[in-house]
Amino acid sequence: MNNTIARFVIVAMLVLPTAAKAQAGSATLISSAVASPTKIGVINVQSAIVATNDGQRDLQALEKRFEPKKKELQSLNDDIDTLKKQVDTQGTKLNDEARANLVRQIDSKQKSLSRSQEDAQNDFGSQQSEIVQKILQKLVPLVDKYAKDNGLVLIMDGTKPWPEWPVLWASSSIDITKAVVDIYNANAEVPATPSIHPSSGASRPVNPSPKKP
């Protein structure tokens, strides 16, 4: 998986049509699956999204668009640190007026930084959520078809670990994530995105909570 994209922490907990029933009565369904030779599958929706060619291309493009804002916020933060050091190093040498002026500058810049960070985070999260939703709209029908073609009666999203996920452990042999991603990419017109070295300084996005498709 692309190292840069792997850093995205996308909260994309999608409860698939069959998995929705599992949440209502997970213990009963799991017990039934153990007692009978039914076929179940597990998919890590988060990993699937970032492994698709669409996801890699669009999430990297989103990150690139926000690089100028990231640099702007870093510059403002550096200005604040410089002023704070000035107060610390020259504190005893400054008169009351000079010290008060520096404190006002620090306070003003900190408020500006906080507002800018919040706005940027909300904007990034909104655009990231749109990307996730677009991919999910294509991914879900493929999962449904895969289940029917392979005789699966239940597919659960293993993105979150136990106890948030109702299953404590699942064999890797029932993980269909790669199979579904391969099908997705085979049907997509988007080529694989070249890998970017992790030292490129990728920023970490916020965690949007996409709506269920």
C-alpha distance (Angstrom), angle and dihedral (degrees) to the residues before:
residue distance angle dihedral
M1 . . .
N2 3.76 . .
N3 3.82 106.4 .
T4 3.80 94.1 -143.1
I5 3.76 94.5 50.0
A6 3.79 91.4 44.0
R7 3.81 87.2 67.7
F8 3.75 91.4 65.7
V9 3.77 109.9 105.6
I10 3.73 100.5 -154.2
V11 3.79 116.3 179.2
A12 3.78 96.9 -149.3
M13 3.80 102.7 149.5
L14 3.76 100.7 170.7
V15 3.77 116.5 -176.2
L16 3.79 103.8 -153.4
P17 3.81 119.2 -141.9
T18 3.80 93.7 -96.4
A19 3.79 93.6 37.6
A20 3.80 90.9 56.0
K21 3.78 87.7 68.9
A22 3.78 90.0 51.4
Q23 3.78 91.8 58.9
A24 3.81 90.4 56.7
G25 3.77 94.3 49.9
S26 3.79 107.9 6.6
A27 3.79 95.8 151.7
T28 3.81 93.0 53.6
L29 3.81 94.1 46.4
I30 3.79 93.9 46.4
S31 3.79 90.9 48.6
S32 3.80 90.5 50.6
A33 3.81 91.7 48.5
V34 3.80 90.8 54.0
A35 3.80 93.4 46.9
S36 3.80 95.6 49.5
P37 3.83 134.2 40.6
T38 3.79 94.3 -107.0
K39 3.79 119.4 147.3
I40 3.79 119.4 -123.7
G41 3.77 133.0 176.2
V42 3.78 139.0 -157.5
I43 3.79 125.9 -147.6
N44 3.79 127.7 -174.7
V45 3.79 99.6 -142.3
Q46 3.80 93.9 -170.7
S47 3.79 92.6 53.6
A48 3.79 91.4 43.6
I49 3.79 93.1 54.4
V50 3.79 95.2 50.6
A51 3.81 91.8 43.1
T52 3.79 95.0 57.5
N53 3.78 117.2 97.2
D54 3.79 88.3 -124.5
G55 3.79 91.5 53.3
Q56 3.78 94.9 47.8
R57 3.80 93.2 48.1
D58 3.80 97.6 44.0
L59 3.80 97.8 41.0
Q60 3.79 92.4 48.6
A61 3.81 90.0 48.5
L62 3.81 90.0 50.4
E63 3.79 91.3 50.8
K64 3.79 90.9 49.8
R65 3.81 91.8 51.9
F66 3.79 90.1 55.7
E67 3.81 96.3 48.8
P68 3.86 93.4 93.7
K69 3.81 90.4 51.7
K70 3.79 90.4 47.9
K71 3.80 90.7 53.4
E72 3.80 91.2 46.3
L73 3.80 91.8 53.7
Q74 3.80 91.7 46.0
S75 3.80 90.4 52.0
L76 3.80 91.4 51.5
N77 3.79 90.6 48.3
D78 3.80 90.1 51.2
D79 3.81 89.9 52.2
I80 3.79 89.9 54.3
D81 3.80 92.1 49.4
T82 3.81 90.3 50.4
L83 3.80 92.0 52.5
K84 3.79 91.9 47.4
K85 3.79 91.5 51.9
Q86 3.77 88.9 49.1
V87 3.79 90.8 55.2
D88 3.82 91.3 46.7
T89 3.80 96.5 47.8
Q90 3.81 98.6 38.2
G91 3.78 98.8 31.1
T92 3.81 96.7 114.8
K93 3.80 92.3 42.6
L94 3.79 96.5 51.7
N95 3.78 122.3 89.7
D96 3.78 118.8 -130.8
E97 3.79 94.3 -96.9
A98 3.81 94.6 50.3
R99 3.78 92.2 46.2
A100 3.81 92.2 48.1
N101 3.80 90.0 50.3
L102 3.80 91.7 53.9
V103 3.79 91.6 47.6
R104 3.82 90.6 51.6
Q105 3.81 90.8 50.4
I106 3.78 91.2 50.4
D107 3.78 92.6 48.4
S108 3.81 92.7 47.6
K109 3.80 93.7 48.4
Q110 3.80 92.4 46.1
K111 3.80 91.3 53.9
S112 3.79 90.4 47.6
L113 3.80 91.0 49.2
S114 3.79 92.3 49.2
R115 3.82 92.7 50.7
S116 3.80 93.0 45.7
Q117 3.80 92.5 48.5
E118 3.79 92.1 50.3
D119 3.81 92.6 47.7
A120 3.80 92.3 47.6
Q121 3.79 92.3 46.9
N122 3.80 92.4 50.3
D123 3.80 92.0 46.7
F124 3.81 92.5 47.6
G125 3.79 91.9 47.0
S126 3.79 92.7 49.4
Q127 3.80 93.2 51.2
Q128 3.79 92.3 43.3
S129 3.79 90.5 51.5
E130 3.80 90.2 53.0
I131 3.80 90.1 54.0
V132 3.80 91.4 49.1
Q133 3.80 92.7 49.1
K134 3.79 92.2 49.7
I135 3.80 91.4 53.1
L136 3.80 93.4 44.3
Q137 3.79 90.9 54.8
K138 3.81 88.1 60.4
L139 3.80 96.2 36.6
V140 3.80 100.6 53.0
P141 3.86 96.6 60.2
L142 3.82 88.9 50.2
V143 3.80 91.0 52.3
D144 3.79 89.9 49.3
K145 3.81 92.0 50.1
Y146 3.80 92.2 45.2
A147 3.80 90.2 53.2
K148 3.79 92.9 50.3
D149 3.81 94.0 44.3
N150 3.80 92.0 50.6
G151 3.80 99.2 39.1
L152 3.80 96.5 -113.3
V153 3.80 115.6 162.0
L154 3.79 97.2 -172.4
I155 3.80 135.1 27.4
M156 3.79 120.5 -175.1
D157 3.79 130.5 -168.2
G158 3.79 109.9 -119.0
T159 3.80 96.4 -174.8
K160 3.79 93.8 114.2
P161 3.81 121.9 51.8
W162 3.77 126.5 -123.7
P163 3.06 130.9 -50.7
E164 3.81 89.5 35.5
W165 3.77 87.6 47.4
P166 3.85 111.5 56.8
V167 3.83 93.6 -132.5
L168 3.79 119.2 78.0
W169 3.82 95.3 -161.8
A170 3.79 138.5 3.0
S171 3.78 130.1 -176.0
S172 3.78 117.3 -110.5
S173 3.80 87.1 -129.3
I174 3.81 90.1 76.3
D175 3.82 94.5 47.4
I176 3.81 106.7 115.3
T177 3.82 96.8 177.2
K178 3.80 97.4 107.8
A179 3.80 93.3 41.8
V180 3.80 91.9 53.7
V181 3.82 93.0 44.6
D182 3.80 90.5 50.8
I183 3.80 90.0 52.8
Y184 3.81 91.0 46.4
N185 3.79 93.2 51.3
A186 3.78 92.5 44.1
N187 3.81 89.6 56.7
A188 3.80 95.0 42.0
E189 3.78 124.8 91.1
V190 3.79 91.8 -145.3
P191 3.84 115.3 100.8
A192 3.78 121.4 -137.6
T193 3.81 114.0 -80.0
P194 3.83 115.7 -118.5
S195 3.79 112.7 -107.9
I196 3.79 118.5 -101.0
H197 3.78 119.2 -146.8
P198 3.84 110.7 -111.1
S199 3.81 90.1 -125.8
S200 3.80 89.1 70.1
G201 3.78 88.3 96.2
A202 3.78 101.6 -114.1
S203 3.77 114.1 -168.7
R204 3.78 122.1 -126.9
P205 3.80 113.0 -118.8
V206 3.74 128.6 -145.1
N207 3.78 122.9 -98.2
P208 3.77 111.9 -101.8
S209 3.77 119.1 -167.6
P210 3.77 107.4 -137.5
K211 3.76 120.4 -153.2
K212 3.76 119.4 -112.3
P213 3.81 110.8 -95.0
